[in-house]
């Protein structure tokens, strides 16, 4: 009878960042502002890339996809948190929780792959400039993105199917502001060995291979730059990588802090603060990094805004 009750869980309780009503109002305003800034900033990047012929290049194709993923990523968790704060609720349905976990995993993986594609694009552009248009042709770029979607679709689906075989106690509390795979495994009442094995193996492969690709690309870029005689040529070539490197360090840096905080510390508050940096702050900062450090993007945004202002 107890096992039956555990299996038929209809909802979870998301405890969120704080129970203090005053602090919750401040958090509502803060997260609403960050959400709107993230959506607007990334939407401007997408519009600038799609409307400006100067940005119809592989690097900016990947960037517009990254902006789209960042909008989807933050929209998976923040609106639900804002609704719960506004309505003073903590519940999230079982199906809604699994759906949130599925899309969070998918979009995080897509971020990972897109950053690797952008590193490879810079490697080809700097190390093999004569063959750049042949290698990074539009069909190849689209194929890379579609393969990444296909892979993340199945990996995330298997994760969720494995979660569905677990049991949970009624009224299970999740000490976080969103449903993630790790959070669900922490509160499961049945054996999670198979889930952990698949999660650790898939995460290791899906993180280590892209990271290896990024490190290899930049090692070749640095090696190629060292062979250049002109300092001006070195600066011009490496300046195209500056924005991407900042985003890579931000993404993997905050991701590492998030992982270490959940693995090392027993403080749920510190873990959630680290998660906020990874899941909310990073997508918000990406458009600023690319628009402030990239001259072509700044010019494109300026032209886009001037056209918007001049329209009657």
N, C-alpha and C positions, 0 to 999 in steps of 0.2 A: 504493500500500500504506500509506503514511504517512497519507494522508487518511482511509483506511478505519479505521485504528487510532484516529485522533483522533475520528472520528464515534461509535464504539462505546464511549463512556465509560459506565461503570456506576456510578461513585461519585466524589465529591470529598472532599478533606480539609479540614475546618474547623479552622484552627489555634487558634482560641479566643483568650482574653485573655492566657494565660501558659502556659509549659511547666514552670514551677517547681512541683514536687509539693506543697511546703508552701503556696505561694500558691494553688494549685488547691483545696486543702482549705478554705482561708479563703473563696475565691470560691464554692465549693459551698454553704457555710453562709450566706453573704451573699445569694446569688441565690435560694436556697430560701426564706429568710426574706422577702425582698422579694416573691417570687412568692405565697407564702401570704397575706401582708398585702394584696397587690393583689386577689387572688381574694376573700378574706373581706370586705374593705372595699367592693368593688364589688357583691358579692352582698348585703350588708346594705342598700346603696342600692336595689337592685332589689326586695328584700323589703319595705322600708319604703314604697316608692312603690306597689307592688301591693297591700299590705295596709291602707294608711291612706287613707281617703276624702278627707281634707284635701289629699292630694297627687295627686288624680285631675284634673290640669290639664295642658295642653300642655307647659309648661316641664318638668315632672317626667316626662312621657312621653318627651320627648327625652333627659332625663337618665338614665332607666333604660336606654334604648337605648345611650347613650354608655357606661354602666357595663358593659353586656353586651359591647359592642365591645372595651372595654379588657381584659376577661377573655379574650376570644378572641385579641386582639392579642398579649398577653404569653404566652398558652398556645401560640402558634404557634412560639415560638423557645426559651423558657427551659427547658421540660421536656427537649427534645433536648440542650441544652447540659449540663444536670445529669446526664443519662444518660451522655453522653460523658465527663464528668469522673469520674463514679463508676466507670465501666468502663474508664477510661484509654484511650479510643478517640478518634479524630478523624474517622472516616469518616461520610459521609452519602450515601445512594444518590442517583442522578441524579433519579429520580422524586420522592423525598422532598424534594430540594433545590428542584425546580421547584414542588412543592406549597407548600412554605414561602414561596417568593418570591411565589406567586400570592396566598396569604391575607394575607401582610404588606402587600402593595400594596392589596388590597381593604379591609382593616380600617383602614389609614392614611387612605385616601380617605373611608371612612365617618365617621371621626373628624372630618375636615375639614368634611363636609357637615352633620353633626349640630351642630357648633359654630355654623355659619351659621344653621341653623334656630332654634337657641336665641336667637341675636342678633335674628333677625326676630321671634320671639315677644315679646321684650322691647320691640322697636320698636312693634309693634302694641299691646301692653299699655299703654305710656306715651303714645304719640302718638295712638292711636285707641281709647281705652278703651271708648267706647260701642259700637263695632263688634267688640270683641275676640272675643266668643263666636261671632259670625257668621263672622268671617274664620278664626279658629283653631278651627274645628270638628273633631271627632275624625276624620272621613273625610279632611279635608284634611291633617291631621298624618300619618295612616297613609300617604296617597298620597305625601307628600314623602319619607318613609322608604323606601317601596317603590321609588320612582323612583331614589333614591340607590343602593340595592342593585342595581337593574337596570343602571344606568350603570357602577358599579364592577365588576360581574360581567363585562361585555363588555370594558371597558378592560383589566382584568387578564388576561382570557383572550387577547386579542390580543397583549399583551406576552409571555405565555408561549408562544404559537404562534410568535411571531417568534424567541424564544430557542431553540426546538426546531430551527430551521434552522441554528443555529450549530454549529461543531465545537469540541471541547475536547481537550487532550492528556491521555493516561492519567496518573493520579496528580496531577491539577491541585489545587494548594493555594489555598484561599480564606483570605486573611489577615483573618478576621473570626470572630464567634461565631454568625453566622446567614447563610443564603442570601438575598440580596436581588437585585433586578434589576441594580443598579449593580455589585454584586460579581461577578455572573455575566458581565456585559459586559466587566469588567476582565480576566477570565482567558480569554476566548474567543480562539481562534486564527484565526477567519475574520473576514470583513468585517462590521462592526457599524454601518455608516452608517444603514441603514434603521431598525434598533433604536433608535439614538440619536435620530433625527429623531422617531420616534413617541413615545419616552419623554419627550423635552424638550417637545414640543408638548402631549401629554396632561397632563404635570405642570404646565406653565404654565397651561393652561386650568383644570385641576381645583384649582389653588391660587389663581390670580389671581381667578377669578370668586367663589369663596366669601369670599376676603379682601376683595374689593370690596364684597360684600354685608354683611359684618360692619362695615366702615368706614362704609358708607352708613347702616346701622341706627344705629350709635352717634353719627354726626354729627347725625342727625335727633333722637335721644334728647337729646343735649346741647342742641340748638337748642330743643327743647320744654321742657327744664328751665329754660333761661334765661328763658323767658317766664312761668314760674311766679313768683308774688309771695311765696308763703310758703316760708321756708327749711325748715320742717318737711316740707312737701310735696315739696320738691326732694330732701331727704335720704331720705325714705321711698321715693320713686320710684327713685332711683339705687341705693339699698341692695339692691334686687332684682337689680341687674346686677353687684354686686361679685364674687360667686363666679364667674360666667361670665367676667368680664373677667380674673380671675386665671388661669383655666384656658386662656383664649385666649392670653394672654401666655406661659404656660408651654409650651403646645403649639407655637406658632409660634416662640417664642424658642429652645427646644431644637432644633426642626427646622432653624432657620436656622444655629445653631451646628454641628449635625451636617453640614449641606450644606457650609458654609464650611470646616470642618475637613478634609473629604474632598477639596474642590476646591483648597485653598490649601496645606495641610501635606502633606508626604510621610511623616509618621510614622504608621504603622498603629496604634500604641498610642494616640495622641491621638485618632485618628479613632474607634476603638472606644470610648473613654471618652465621647466626645460622643454616640455611638450609644446607649450605656447610658442616658444622661440622657434621650434622646428615646424610646427603646423600652421602658425598664423603670421608670425613676424617675417619669416623667410619669403613666402609668396608676396607679401606686401612690399618688401625691399627690392625684389628682382627688377620691377619696371624702373625704379629710381636708379639702380646701378647701370642698367643698359642705356637709359636716356641721358644720364649725366656723364658717363664715361665713353660714349660712342658718338662721334661727330655726325655720322650718317643718320643715326637714329634721332639725334637732336634736330637736325635739319628737316627730317621727314615729319617729326612732330610739330615743328614750327610751321611748316607748310600746311599740315592738316588743320591746325588750330586757326591759321589765317584764312583758310577756305571756309571753315565753320563760322568764323566771325563775319566774313564778307557775304555769306548767304543771306538773302532777305528773309 
